[in-house]
């Protein structure tokens, strides 16, 4: 397995699992009627952000986007989003992508990483992020309309990359 920058030729493979994940209605609040082009615009991050894929033998198993959480005066805190092909789940793809994203943010000089909207019923993702050192710093109640569970909370998760400033 290797992680590398996403190329234009990777998009058809990413789009296949992107569409499947969004349609499942359990982890992303993207519109259900996105075209491939609209989805690619949402998923592709130009510099200073980055979009990567994890591939094995020419098959894209997952993808991540990363970069500043906010522009300007909030750009010292990073964020990221992840998608793993349903056919590749349980193989460590999410962990590898998560570790890559944390290291990229460290190497890029970010002070912290904030995930803005981790669906509370996505217990595998919550457990993975906690195992990488993220903490839930708040939950917005009933902020996500899960297809299977109805209205559920969205966790805000945070990982400091440098000691927090006093005061």
C-alpha positions as CSV (number, residue, x, y, z in Angstrom):
1,X,0.0,0.0,0.0
2,X,1.3,3.4,-0.9
3,X,-0.1,6.9,-0.2
4,X,0.5,9.5,-2.9
5,X,-1.0,12.7,-4.4
6,X,-4.3,12.1,-6.2
7,X,-4.2,12.5,-10.0
8,X,-6.9,13.2,-12.5
9,X,-6.8,9.5,-13.5
10,X,-7.6,8.4,-9.9
11,X,-10.9,10.2,-9.8
12,X,-13.1,7.5,-11.4
13,X,-12.0,5.1,-8.7
14,X,-12.5,7.7,-5.9
15,X,-15.9,8.7,-7.4
16,X,-17.1,5.1,-7.2
17,X,-16.7,4.8,-3.4
18,X,-17.4,8.6,-2.8
19,X,-20.8,8.1,-4.4
20,X,-21.5,4.9,-2.5
21,X,-20.5,6.4,0.9
22,X,-22.5,9.6,0.3
23,X,-25.6,7.6,-0.8
24,X,-25.4,5.4,2.3
25,X,-26.3,8.5,4.3
26,X,-24.2,7.7,7.5
27,X,-21.1,9.8,7.4
28,X,-21.2,12.8,5.1
29,X,-23.7,15.6,4.7
30,X,-23.0,16.1,1.0
31,X,-26.0,16.4,-1.3
32,X,-27.3,13.1,-2.6
33,X,-27.6,14.4,-6.2
34,X,-23.9,15.5,-6.7
35,X,-22.5,15.0,-10.2
36,X,-19.1,13.5,-10.5
37,X,-17.7,17.0,-11.4
38,X,-19.3,18.6,-8.3
39,X,-18.0,15.9,-6.1
40,X,-14.5,16.2,-7.5
41,X,-14.6,20.0,-6.8
42,X,-15.6,19.2,-3.2
43,X,-13.0,16.5,-2.7
44,X,-10.0,18.1,-4.5
45,X,-8.0,20.6,-2.3
46,X,-5.6,22.9,-4.0
47,X,-2.5,24.2,-2.2
48,X,-2.0,24.9,0.7
49,X,-4.3,21.8,1.0
50,X,-3.6,18.4,-0.4
51,X,-5.6,15.4,-1.7
52,X,-4.1,11.9,-1.5
53,X,-5.0,8.4,-2.3
54,X,-3.9,5.1,-0.8
55,X,-3.5,2.5,-3.5
56,X,-2.5,-1.1,-3.7
57,X,-1.5,-2.7,-7.0
58,X,-3.2,0.1,-9.0
59,X,-6.5,0.0,-7.0
60,X,-7.4,3.1,-5.0
61,X,-8.6,1.9,-1.6
62,X,-9.1,5.2,0.1
63,X,-8.6,9.0,-0.1
64,X,-8.0,11.9,2.2
65,X,-8.1,15.7,1.9
66,X,-6.3,18.0,4.3
67,X,-5.4,21.6,4.8
68,X,-6.3,24.6,6.8
69,X,-9.6,24.4,8.7
70,X,-10.3,28.1,8.2
71,X,-8.6,30.8,6.1
72,X,-6.6,33.7,7.4
73,X,-6.4,33.9,11.2
74,X,-7.7,30.3,11.6
75,X,-5.2,28.8,9.1
76,X,-2.9,27.5,11.8
77,X,-5.4,24.7,12.6
78,X,-5.7,22.0,10.1
79,X,-8.6,19.7,9.2
80,X,-9.1,16.6,7.0
81,X,-11.7,14.3,5.6
82,X,-11.4,10.6,4.7
83,X,-13.1,8.0,2.6
84,X,-12.3,4.3,2.5
85,X,-13.7,2.1,-0.1
86,X,-16.3,-0.2,1.5
87,X,-14.4,-3.2,-0.1
88,X,-11.2,-2.2,1.8
89,X,-12.6,-1.6,5.2
90,X,-10.9,-3.5,8.1
91,X,-7.6,-3.5,6.3
92,X,-6.0,-0.5,8.0
93,X,-6.6,1.9,5.2
94,X,-8.2,4.6,7.4
95,X,-5.4,4.3,10.0
96,X,-2.7,4.6,7.4
97,X,-4.4,7.7,5.9
98,X,-5.0,9.1,9.4
99,X,-1.4,8.7,10.4
100,X,-0.3,10.3,7.1
101,X,-2.6,13.3,7.7
102,X,-1.4,13.9,11.2
103,X,2.3,13.8,10.1
104,X,1.6,16.0,7.1
105,X,0.0,18.6,9.4
106,X,3.0,18.4,11.8
107,X,5.5,18.7,9.0
108,X,3.5,21.7,7.5
109,X,3.7,23.6,10.8
110,X,0.0,23.4,11.9
111,X,-0.6,23.8,15.6
112,X,-3.5,21.5,15.8
113,X,-6.0,19.4,13.8
114,X,-9.8,19.9,14.2
115,X,-12.4,17.6,12.7
116,X,-15.6,19.6,12.5
117,X,-18.2,17.0,12.0
118,X,-17.6,13.3,13.0
119,X,-20.9,11.6,13.1
120,X,-21.3,10.2,16.6
121,X,-22.8,6.9,15.3
122,X,-19.7,6.4,13.1
123,X,-18.1,4.5,16.0
124,X,-15.2,3.0,13.9
125,X,-14.1,6.5,12.9
126,X,-14.5,7.9,16.4
127,X,-12.4,5.0,17.8
128,X,-9.8,5.4,15.2
129,X,-9.4,9.2,15.8
130,X,-9.3,8.6,19.6
131,X,-6.6,6.0,19.1
132,X,-4.6,8.6,17.2
133,X,-4.9,11.1,20.1
134,X,-7.9,13.1,19.1
135,X,-10.4,14.1,21.8
136,X,-14.1,14.9,21.5
137,X,-14.3,18.6,22.6
138,X,-18.0,19.0,21.9
139,X,-21.0,17.4,20.2
140,X,-23.6,19.4,18.3
141,X,-26.9,17.6,19.1
142,X,-29.1,16.3,16.2
143,X,-26.8,18.0,13.6
144,X,-26.8,15.1,11.2
145,X,-29.7,13.2,9.7
146,X,-28.5,9.6,9.6
147,X,-30.4,7.3,7.2
148,X,-30.3,4.5,9.8
149,X,-30.5,6.3,13.1
150,X,-32.4,9.6,12.4
151,X,-31.1,12.8,14.0
152,X,-27.7,12.2,15.7
153,X,-24.9,14.4,17.0
154,X,-21.8,15.6,15.2
155,X,-18.6,15.5,17.3
156,X,-15.9,18.2,17.0
157,X,-12.6,16.4,17.6
158,X,-9.3,18.0,18.3
159,X,-5.6,17.0,18.3
160,X,-3.0,19.5,19.5
161,X,0.2,19.2,17.6
162,X,2.1,21.6,19.8
163,X,1.5,22.4,23.5
164,X,-1.6,24.7,23.9
165,X,-0.8,28.3,24.8
166,X,-1.6,29.5,28.3
167,X,-4.1,32.2,28.8
